[in-house]
Amino acid sequence: MVLQTYLVEGGGQRTANWQVIDTLPVPICHLTRAKRSGFRSFEADYGYCAAKREYYYGFKLGLRVSPLGMIVHYPLLQARPHDVQFLEDLVGDFRGDLIGDKGFLDQWRRQQLQSQGVFLRTPTRRNMKISNGWNDTLAHFRKLVETVGSQLTQQFHLHSLPLRSFWHLRHRLIRKILSHTICVFINLQLHRPPLEIADLVNG
């Protein structure tokens, strides 16, 4: 974690004045195998993966990503609660513009965050007459965190972690996050597109 912090701060990403948030499912096993799973943790729970349209047993990984795609903050969260309930966990010590999807749309929480210097930007629902700053540019920025999430899943195999305990889970996640951060940091040093990491991972 010390190296992760060093790279994020060395790359100038921790203080970026806008960042993007999202969550990823971290399944321990499929729903049907939950009771037979050897993994035991009081925090593991049942959750729903919208992308695969299936339930799973495990956790969520929170992501807060900088404008260049570097993972700045990555809390491990419970799987069952709705994403909006984890806003404070994802915000942490951040101050500035925070971009999220409709899962983080909550007017009361938005006002509370604004009083702390955090300006939450999400798409509005069709029946909402107010605008909260969402536009095509912000929608483009949302793709950053989706790209990072896809890389963690497909290239770093976030969904296929052989686990025996919560300790193993936590440390495997830290190593995968650090590996992604190292790739982004190397690209920044070489003046390459920061999220072109396939050759670094597979090469």
Sequence and secondary structure as in RCSB ss.txt:
>XXXX:A:sequence
MVLQTYLVEGGGQRTANWQVIDTLPVPICHLTRAKRSGFRSFEADYGYCAAKREYYYGFKLGLRVSPLGMIVHYP
LLQARPHDVQFLEDLVGDFRGDLIGDKGFLDQWRRQQLQSQGVFLRTPTRRNMKISNGWNDTLAHFRKLVETVGS
QLTQQFHLHSLPLRSFWHLRHRLIRKILSHTICVFINLQLHRPPLEIADLVNG
>XXXX:A:secstr
 HHHHHHHHHTT TT SEEEEEEEEEEEEEGGGGGG S   TT EEEEETTTTEEEEEEEEEEEE TTS EEE  
EEESSS GGGGHHHHHTT  EEEE  GGG  HHHHHHHHTTTEEEE    TT     S  HHHHHHHHHHHHHHH
HHHHTS TT    SSHHHHHHHHHHHHHHHHHHHHHHHHTTS TT  HHHHH 
